[in-house]
């Protein structure tokens, strides 16, 4: 996803409302310094220096939606205790979160207290009850879900197994989502996913998927098999598994699993990263994003969150900067030799992806080029662009060309989200590259005849497709150069 698309999406999130339902916790982080071991037992003595308190679980999902600019109704249960009062205060401090927290006198508010020194957790102490809510508390929660879902664009269900997400609560979420024609997205710690019925997306991590399917989930192949089994065992529409440094993998019914990668972030603290991913995914879908863009938003948001201490939120400007940084790095990595291209093609083809190829000089990139490349990319899963080297351009265009050198032209092409790989070639034609790539679809501009396109005979010989892309009138490199000359 390019930065402009992300900025547009964040603007749409700002006028979107979602509902976060589920287990609400208070996350307490106690910080200090350890400089000696106790004489009473072989344990460290920590000198307390400070404390941070924030909402966790469904509360953290709500905080993250609000941090992205969205409006969120938080529905959950607290105890009639000091931690419950603290939870209400924390909700009141966040302008983007409207709290609908129901008090259950018979249970404590869930609290996780972590003791941290030098960036490392020494101990976590949990106060909780896993008993299912029932009676009037459950009835009130069900009614609240139905009420607050009106006008929302998505429901995010956070099930940490603390007793709040009962069958009646799940059914209320399913009915509300159906009534409002909105998505229900579930983050589940449960061993199986069948209890969530026809939820739109279930979002486990790799370990949770392994528990739910009794299959290994270490490699891409294992993840794909586990996802296919999980879909066969449940009624949900799709499953998105988060895989830490390995990215995310999405499986939708009727389609092969798709892997989403990102350069592995520097991890400081993973607390709440799954909540951040759920919030970003749900907010993006609620704002009308395509599924791929929503997943990419969740991936970048969680990568920012793990670089922070504690149960962190992510702001829009942090997402944009992270995407800009990755975009710059990815642009450099998208320029390859013919051998590098062959390796990429092998990996893409192993995943069942449709590979496209086009080529050109792309001396001064203009809107016509961009429209042409976008159309080419719409016909395939991965687009390779062969680009003439400077010597090759001079042969074709004359001694005064190119205006921009190969490095500059390749960098600009690589910066386009519709381009997956840029491969320079020295020859007058890209025939050698086409033979090496063996693309599923070969694309050239509409000013060619199909049979005159270099590579036409080769690609059609094995059943490949050759297409002509449309040109945008009024744009050409030659015309731009002529205009600049006339102005001098």
Residue pairs with C-beta under 8 A, 6 or more apart in sequence:
1 292
1 293
1 296
1 297
1 323
1 417
2 323
2 327
2 416
2 417
3 320
3 323
3 324
3 327
5 293
5 417
6 297
6 300
6 319
6 320
6 323
7 320
9 284
9 287
9 289
9 293
9 297
10 68
10 69
10 316
10 319
10 320
12 287
12 288
12 289
13 68
13 69
13 70
13 283
13 284
13 286
13 287
14 69
14 70
16 70
16 71
16 153
16 283
16 286
16 287
17 70
17 71
17 72
17 73
17 151
17 152
17 153
17 286
18 65
18 70
18 71
18 72
18 73
18 152
18 153
18 154
18 155
18 156
18 282
18 283
18 286
19 72
19 73
19 75
19 145
19 148
19 149
19 152
19 154
19 155
19 156
19 176
20 58
20 59
20 61
20 62
20 65
20 72
20 73
20 74
20 75
20 156
20 158
20 279
21 58
21 75
21 76
21 145
21 155
21 156
21 157
21 158
21 165
21 169
21 173
22 57
22 58
22 61
22 75
22 76
22 157
22 158
22 159
22 160
22 164
22 165
22 187
23 57
23 58
23 76
23 77
23 110
23 158
23 159
23 160
23 161
23 162
23 163
23 164
23 165
24 55
24 56
24 57
24 58
24 59
24 74
24 76
24 77
24 78
24 87
24 101
24 109
24 110
24 164
25 55
25 56
25 57
25 59
25 60
25 109
25 110
25 111
25 112
25 160
25 162
26 53
26 54
26 55
26 56
26 59
26 83
26 86
26 87
26 90
26 109
26 110
26 111
26 112
27 53
27 54
27 55
27 56
27 60
27 112
27 114
27 271
27 272
27 310
27 311
28 51
28 52
28 53
28 111
28 112
28 113
28 114
29 51
29 52
29 53
29 113
29 114
29 116
29 309
29 310
29 311
30 48
30 50
30 51
30 113
30 114
30 115
30 116
31 48
31 49
31 50
31 51
31 52
31 116
31 117
32 46
32 47
32 48
32 49
32 50
32 115
32 116
32 117
33 46
33 47
33 49
33 117
33 118
34 44
34 45
34 46
34 47
34 117
34 118
34 122
35 45
35 47
36 44
36 45
37 43
37 44
37 45
38 44
38 45
44 117
44 122
46 115
46 117
46 122
52 310
53 86
53 90
54 60
54 63
54 90
54 310
54 311
55 62
55 63
55 74
55 87
55 90
55 91
55 311
56 110
56 112
56 272
56 275
56 311
57 110
57 158
57 160
57 162
57 275
58 74
58 75
58 76
58 156
58 158
59 74
59 76
59 87
59 90
59 91
60 272
60 275
60 276
60 279
60 311
60 313
61 72
61 156
61 158
61 187
61 275
61 278
61 279
61 282
62 72
62 74
62 91
62 94
62 97
62 279
63 94
63 97
63 279
63 313
64 275
64 276
64 278
64 279
64 280
64 301
64 305
64 313
64 314
65 71
65 72
65 96
65 97
65 156
65 279
65 282
65 283
66 72
66 94
66 95
66 96
66 97
66 313
67 96
67 313
67 314
67 315
68 279
68 280
68 283
68 301
68 314
68 315
68 316
68 319
69 96
69 316
70 96
70 283
70 286
70 287
71 96
71 98
72 96
72 97
72 98
73 97
73 98
73 100
73 148
73 152
74 91
74 97
74 98
74 99
74 100
74 101
75 100
75 101
75 141
75 144
75 145
75 148
76 100
76 101
76 102
76 141
76 164
77 101
77 102
77 103
77 104
77 107
77 133
77 137
77 141
77 164
78 84
78 87
78 88
78 101
78 102
78 103
78 104
78 109
79 103
79 104
79 105
79 107
79 108
79 109
80 103
80 104
80 105
81 108
81 109
83 108
83 109
83 111
83 127
84 101
84 103
84 109
86 109
87 101
87 109
88 99
88 101
91 97
91 99
91 101
92 99
98 148
100 144
100 148
102 137
102 140
102 141
102 144
104 133
104 137
107 129
107 131
107 133
107 163
108 127
108 128
108 129
109 127
110 126
110 127
110 128
110 129
110 160
110 162
111 126
111 127
111 128
112 124
112 125
112 126
113 124
113 125
113 126
113 127
114 121
114 123
114 124
114 271
115 121
115 122
115 123
115 124
115 125
116 122
116 309
119 268
119 269
119 309
128 162
129 162
129 163
130 161
130 162
130 163
131 163
132 138
132 163
132 166
133 141
133 163
133 164
133 166
133 169
134 166
138 166
138 168
138 169
141 164
141 169
141 172
142 168
142 169
142 172
145 155
145 169
145 172
145 173
145 176
146 172
146 175
146 176
146 179
149 155
149 176
149 177
149 179
149 180
149 182
150 180
151 180
152 180
152 182
152 286
153 182
153 285
153 286
153 287
154 182
154 183
154 184
154 185
154 282
154 283
154 285
154 286
155 173
155 176
155 177
155 182
155 183
155 184
155 185
156 185
156 187
156 278
156 279
156 282
157 165
157 170
157 173
157 184
157 185
157 186
157 187
157 196
157 199
158 165
158 187
158 275
158 278
159 165
159 186
159 187
159 188
159 189
159 190
160 189
161 189
161 190
167 195
170 195
170 196
170 197
171 197
173 184
174 184
174 196
174 197
174 198
174 199
177 183
177 184
177 200
182 286
183 200
183 201
183 282
183 285
183 286
184 199
184 200
184 201
185 199
185 200
185 201
185 202
185 203
185 278
185 281
185 282
185 285
186 193
186 196
186 199
186 201
186 202
186 203
186 236
187 203
187 204
187 274
187 275
187 278
188 196
188 202
188 203
188 204
188 208
189 208
190 212
191 211
191 212
192 212
192 233
192 234
193 202
193 204
193 212
193 230
193 233
193 234
193 236
193 239
194 233
194 234
194 235
196 202
196 234
196 236
197 235
197 236
198 235
198 236
198 237
199 236
199 237
200 236
200 237
200 238
201 236
201 237
201 238
201 239
201 240
201 281
201 285
202 230
202 234
202 236
202 238
202 239
202 240
203 239
203 240
203 241
203 242
203 274
203 277
203 278
203 281
204 212
204 239
204 241
204 242
205 241
205 242
205 243
205 244
205 274
206 217
206 218
206 223
206 241
206 242
206 243
206 244
206 246
207 217
209 215
209 217
209 223
209 226
209 227
209 230
209 239
209 241
210 216
210 217
210 226
212 230
212 233
213 226
213 229
213 230
213 233
215 222
215 225
215 226
215 229
216 222
216 226
217 223
217 226
217 241
217 243
220 249
220 259
223 241
223 243
223 249
223 257
224 249
224 251
224 256
224 257
226 241
227 239
227 241
227 249
227 251
227 257
228 251
228 257
230 239
230 251
231 238
231 239
231 251
231 253
237 252
237 253
238 250
238 251
238 252
238 253
238 291
239 250
239 251
240 248
240 249
240 250
240 251
240 281
240 295
240 298
241 248
241 249
241 250
241 251
242 248
242 274
242 277
242 302
243 249
244 270
245 264
245 265
245 267
246 261
247 259
247 260
247 261
247 262
247 299
248 259
248 260
248 277
248 295
248 298
248 299
249 257
249 258
249 259
249 260
250 257
250 258
250 260
250 291
250 295
251 257
251 258
252 291
256 351
256 352
258 292
259 351
260 292
260 295
260 296
260 299
262 299
262 300
262 303
262 326
263 326
263 329
263 330
265 303
265 304
265 306
265 307
266 307
267 306
267 307
268 306
268 307
268 308
268 309
269 306
269 308
269 309
269 310
269 312
270 306
271 310
271 311
271 312
272 305
272 310
272 311
272 312
273 302
273 305
273 306
274 302
275 311
276 298
276 301
276 302
276 304
276 305
276 312
276 313
276 314
277 298
277 299
277 301
277 302
278 298
279 301
280 294
280 297
280 298
280 300
280 301
280 302
280 314
281 294
281 295
281 297
281 298
283 297
284 293
284 294
284 297
284 298
285 291
285 294
289 297
297 319
300 319
300 322
300 323
300 326
301 314
301 319
303 322
304 314
304 318
304 319
304 322
305 312
305 313
305 314
327 415
330 414
331 411
331 414
331 415
332 411
332 414
334 414
334 419
334 420
334 421
334 422
335 410
335 411
335 414
335 421
335 422
335 423
335 424
336 344
336 421
336 422
336 423
337 423
337 424
338 423
338 425
338 432
338 433
338 436
340 423
341 384
341 421
341 423
341 433
341 436
341 437
342 436
342 437
344 382
344 420
344 421
345 355
345 384
345 437
345 438
348 355
348 381
348 382
349 355
353 380
353 381
353 382
354 379
354 380
354 381
354 382
354 440
354 441
355 380
355 381
355 382
355 384
355 437
355 439
355 440
355 441
356 376
356 377
356 379
356 380
356 382
356 383
356 384
356 439
356 440
356 441
356 442
356 443
357 383
357 384
357 385
357 386
357 430
357 433
357 434
357 437
357 439
357 441
357 442
357 443
357 455
358 372
358 373
358 376
358 383
358 384
358 385
358 386
358 442
358 443
358 444
358 469
359 385
359 386
359 387
359 388
359 425
359 430
359 433
359 444
360 369
360 385
360 386
360 387
360 388
360 445
361 387
361 388
361 392
361 393
361 396
361 397
361 401
361 402
361 409
361 477
362 369
362 385
362 387
362 409
362 412
362 413
363 393
363 397
363 401
363 402
363 403
363 404
363 409
363 477
364 403
364 404
364 477
364 480
364 481
365 409
365 412
365 413
366 475
366 476
366 477
366 480
367 472
367 475
368 471
368 472
368 474
368 475
368 476
369 475
370 416
370 418
371 470
371 472
372 445
372 469
372 470
372 471
372 472
373 383
373 385
373 413
373 416
373 418
373 419
374 418
375 469
375 470
376 383
376 418
376 443
376 469
377 383
377 418
377 419
377 420
379 441
379 443
379 465
379 467
380 439
380 440
380 441
382 420
382 421
383 418
383 419
383 420
383 421
384 420
384 421
384 422
384 423
384 433
384 437
384 439
385 413
385 419
385 421
385 422
385 423
386 423
386 424
386 425
386 430
386 433
386 434
387 406
387 409
387 410
387 413
387 422
387 423
387 424
387 425
388 396
388 424
388 425
389 406
389 424
389 425
389 426
390 402
390 405
390 406
391 426
392 425
392 426
392 427
392 428
393 401
393 402
394 401
394 402
395 428
396 428
402 409
403 477
403 481
404 412
406 424
410 422
410 424
413 419
413 422
414 422
423 433
425 432
425 433
429 454
430 454
430 455
431 454
431 455
431 458
434 442
434 454
434 455
434 458
434 459
435 455
435 458
438 462
438 464
439 459
439 464
440 464
440 465
441 459
441 464
441 465
441 466
441 467
442 453
442 455
442 456
442 459
442 464
442 465
442 466
442 467
443 466
443 467
443 468
443 469
444 453
444 466
444 468
444 469
445 468
445 469
445 471
446 468
446 469
446 470
446 471
447 471
448 468
450 456
450 466
450 468
453 466
455 466
456 466
459 465
459 466
460 466
